C-alpha cells in the first residue's frame, strides 16, 4: 500500500463505526457496521438478522467512516473498496470488537463478521473553517 493508503487505513482505527455499501436486488443500500483493522484489512461486525451480509459476501463493497461528530478541528472521511468475505474472527479479533449491542431494531443482536481486503483506499480532509460544522448554519426543511 502507498503511504496515503496506509494513512487512510490508520484513520479508520480512530473510529469504531462506519457504513458498508453494496447492492441488494439491483438496488444500492448502506448498512451500519462496527469495524476493526487487522493487518491492513478491515473486519466488520454486522447484525445478521437483516441479511445484508449475504448481499455483501463475495461482492465488491465500499466501506466508509469519518470523524464528523468528533468535535476535532480537522474532519476526515475514509473510503475503502474491496471484496467482502464472511469470516470467523480469531479470539484476539473478537476482543478488539468489544461487546456488541443487545438489540438492533428490537431484535436480539446476532453478529456476523466480514473481512474486506482493500483494493482502493482514499481519505479526504476538511479543515480551516469551524463555521462549517456549526449547526446554526444547517438548513431546515
Buried (B, 14 or more C-beta within 10 A) or exposed (E): EEEEBEBBBEBBEBBBEBBBBBEBEEEEBEBEBBBBBBEEBBBBBBBBBBEBBEBBBEEBBBBBBBBEEEEEEEBBBBBBBBBBBBBEBEEEBBEBBEEBEEEBEEEEBEBBBBBBEBEEBBBEEEEEEEEEBEEEEEEEE
